[in-house]
Amino acid sequence: MPKQKTHKGAAARLGLTGTGKLMRRKSHVNNYRRKKNRRSKKDFDEMLVVDKTMVKKLKKLLPYGVK
């Protein structure tokens, strides 16, 4: 049985918590930074839990988790 390969794009974009939840970054972070106020830019710092409909697909891309 061959080894499964980790999808490097998914590994760079996603994080895994200690309890096994997948975390992602918010979108629209790098576009039009000067126009956005400080509060909205600060909101981009927090990570979000991946939606439960996507978890099964993303776990296939990350067979050994994320480092």
Order of alpha helices (4+ residues) and beta strands (2+ residues): alpha-beta-beta-alpha-beta-alpha
